[in-house]
Amino acid sequence: MQCPECGSDNKPGRRFCRTCGHRLELVCARCGAANDPTDRFCGSCGGALGEGRPEDPDAPAGDDEEAGEAPQERRFVSVLFADLVGFTAYAETRDPEIVRSVLTEYFDRTRDVVERF
């Protein structure tokens, strides 16, 4: 892709020019598709580009309250995935009330450990 600012050739997939740092693509705020920086409308969804929203989803959120939208914020979260090995076979041969009580006990103990750390 050729930079519209300085004319340098850049590899496909780059978001910024390797020579001058100019933006090489414009990200649609509506659908997230990449567009050329000179495009006025998204080639994927037809939405207007660069109107009242950040062009880059990685950019910090601006003051959207004036536009009648709730302010955006970035949140960091931790996700824990736990697999109960053999649980399906165990549950198929047990009374549903017993399975429920075993799961309740498991979740209570797990919650305590996760909250502690």
C-alpha positions in Angstrom: 0.0 0.0 0.0 1.3 3.5 -0.9 1.2 6.1 1.8 -1.1 9.0 0.8 1.1 11.5 2.7 4.7 10.7 1.6 4.3 8.1 -1.2 6.3 5.4 0.5 5.5 1.8 -0.3 4.3 -0.2 2.7 3.6 -3.9 3.3 -0.1 -4.9 3.2 -1.7 -5.0 6.6 0.3 -2.1 8.1 -1.8 0.5 9.8 0.8 3.3 9.8 3.4 4.3 7.3 6.9 2.9 7.9 8.5 6.3 6.8 6.3 9.1 8.1 3.9 7.4 10.6 0.8 8.6 8.7 -2.3 6.4 9.1 -2.6 3.9 6.2 -6.1 2.7 7.0 -9.3 4.2 8.6 -11.2 1.8 10.9 -15.0 2.1 10.6 -16.5 2.8 14.0 -19.7 1.0 13.0 -18.4 -2.3 11.8 -14.6 -2.3 12.4 -13.6 -2.8 8.7 -10.4 -1.2 7.5 -10.7 1.4 4.8 -8.3 3.7 2.9 -7.6 6.9 4.7 -9.1 8.9 1.9 -12.4 7.0 1.9 -15.4 9.0 3.1 -17.7 5.9 3.5 -17.0 2.4 4.7 -16.6 -0.1 1.9 -18.1 -2.8 4.1 -21.2 -1.3 5.7 -21.6 2.0 3.9 -21.3 4.1 7.1 -19.8 7.5 7.1 -16.1 7.4 8.2 -14.6 9.8 10.8 -17.8 11.4 12.0 -17.8 12.0 15.8 -16.2 8.7 16.7 -12.6 7.6 17.1 -11.1 6.3 13.8 -9.1 3.7 15.7 -10.7 1.3 18.2 -7.4 1.3 20.1 -7.5 5.0 20.6 -8.7 6.4 23.9 -12.4 7.2 24.0 -13.3 10.8 23.6 -16.0 12.9 25.2 -19.2 11.2 23.8 -21.6 12.9 26.2 -22.1 15.9 23.9 -23.3 13.5 21.2 -25.8 12.0 23.6 -23.8 8.8 24.1 -22.6 7.3 27.3 -18.8 7.8 27.9 -16.7 4.8 27.0 -14.1 3.3 29.2 -11.5 0.6 28.9 -11.6 -2.2 31.5 -9.1 -4.8 32.3 -10.6 -8.2 33.3 -9.3 -11.5 34.3 -11.0 -14.7 33.1 -10.7 -18.1 34.8 -11.7 -21.2 32.9 -12.0 -24.5 34.9 -12.9 -27.8 33.4 -14.4 -30.5 35.7 -12.8 -33.6 34.2 -15.2 -36.5 34.1 -18.2 -34.4 35.3 -20.6 -35.4 32.5 -20.1 -39.2 33.2 -20.5 -38.5 36.9 -23.7 -36.4 36.5 -25.3 -39.0 34.2 -25.3 -41.6 36.9 -26.4 -39.5 39.8 -29.6 -38.0 41.1 -30.0 -34.4 39.8 -30.4 -33.0 43.4 -27.1 -34.6 44.4 -25.3 -33.3 41.3 -26.7 -29.8 42.1 -25.5 -30.0 45.7 -22.0 -31.1 44.6 -21.8 -28.3 42.1 -23.0 -25.7 44.7 -20.3 -26.9 47.1 -17.7 -26.8 44.3 -18.6 -23.2 43.3 -18.7 -22.0 46.9 -15.2 -23.4 47.5 -13.8 -22.1 44.2 -15.3 -18.7 44.7 -13.6 -18.5 48.1 -10.2 -19.4 46.7 -10.5 -17.0 43.7 -11.6 -14.1 45.9 -8.7 -14.8 48.3 -6.1 -14.5 45.4 
